[in-house]
Structures are given as C-alpha cells and as structure tokens.
Amino acid sequence: MDAFALIHGGGGSAWDWHLVAPPLRERGHDPVPVDLPSEDESAGWSEYTDTIVRAVGDRSDLVVVGHSLGGFTAPPVCARASQQSCSSSWRG
C-alpha cells in the first residue's frame, strides 16, 4: 500500500482530489489530499512544504503528486519526508 500526498494547484484546495481519492482508497492506497496555506499571502514554498510534511506524518512508501503550482513542492517534500521511499509526479 502506498500513501499518496495529493497537492492541489494555485487557487485550488484538497477538494480538487475528490474524484481521485476514492479509487485510490478502493485499491488499498492511503490518499492524503492536502490544503496548502494559499490564503496566507506571506506563505512560501517552505510553509507549503511544512504543511504537506505534517499532513503525511510518518506514512511510508510515499508518492507525492502535485498538480500545476503544487508540483513545485513535490521535490522538497520528498527531500524532507522521513520515509525510506518517496517518488514524485507533476501534472500540469
């Protein structure tokens, strides 16, 4: 079972993944749609990364999926995640 950190694009929210999360769950995966702190104009990549790392916690076998603007946080999330295995995917 993989955990999927699902990161929305600019102007989006975790709800953007409402059609993706259920099929992942049905296949035995652990989807984690994350709300970025985009309403905070002072938040930058570091705060976005912190938010995602906190949301995934100590899950292992992490797959990081970033849509559009959310894709910029995938590499730093993988670098900071405590998992043994992390892969990232970007979809524009």
C-alpha positions in Angstrom: 0.0 0.0 0.0 1.3 3.4 -1.0 0.4 6.7 0.6 -0.3 9.5 -1.9 0.2 13.1 -1.0 -2.2 14.9 -3.3 -1.2 18.6 -3.7 -3.6 21.0 -5.4 -2.7 23.8 -7.8 -2.9 27.5 -7.3 -6.3 28.7 -6.3 -7.4 25.1 -5.5 -8.0 23.1 -2.4 -7.8 19.5 -1.2 -11.3 19.1 -2.5 -9.9 19.1 -6.1 -8.9 15.5 -5.5 -12.4 14.3 -4.5 -12.6 12.1 -7.7 -9.1 10.7 -7.3 -9.0 9.8 -3.6 -11.9 7.2 -3.6 -10.4 5.0 -6.3 -7.0 5.1 -4.7 -8.6 4.0 -1.4 -10.6 1.2 -3.2 -7.2 -0.1 -4.5 -5.8 -0.2 -0.9 -3.8 3.0 -1.0 -3.8 5.9 1.5 -4.7 9.2 -0.3 -3.8 12.4 1.7 -5.3 15.4 -0.1 -3.6 18.5 1.4 -4.8 22.0 1.7 -2.0 24.4 1.1 -1.9 27.7 3.1 -2.5 29.7 0.0 -4.8 32.1 1.7 -1.7 33.4 3.6 0.0 35.7 1.2 3.2 35.5 3.3 3.4 31.7 2.9 6.1 30.5 0.6 7.5 27.2 -0.6 8.8 26.4 2.9 5.4 26.8 4.5 3.8 24.8 1.8 6.3 22.0 2.3 5.9 22.1 6.1 2.1 21.7 5.6 2.5 18.7 3.4 5.1 17.0 5.5 2.9 17.4 8.6 -0.1 16.0 6.7 1.7 12.9 5.6 3.2 12.3 9.0 5.2 9.1 9.3 3.5 7.3 6.4 5.8 5.1 4.3 6.1 4.4 0.6 5.0 8.0 -0.2 4.0 9.1 -3.7 3.9 12.9 -4.0 1.5 14.1 -6.7 1.5 17.9 -7.4 -0.9 19.5 -9.8 0.3 22.6 -11.6 1.6 25.0 -8.9 1.5 22.2 -6.3 4.2 20.4 -8.3 6.8 22.9 -7.1 6.6 21.4 -3.6 7.0 17.8 -4.6 10.8 17.7 -4.6 11.3 19.4 -1.3 8.6 17.2 0.3 10.5 14.1 -0.8 13.7 15.6 0.5 12.3 16.3 3.9 9.9 13.3 4.3 11.2 10.7 6.8 10.1 7.8 4.5 12.6 5.3 3.1 10.9 5.6 -0.3 9.4 8.6 -2.0 8.6 9.3 -5.6 7.1 12.4 -7.1 4.9 13.2 -10.1 4.0 16.5 -11.6 0.9 17.1 -13.7 0.5 20.4 -15.4 
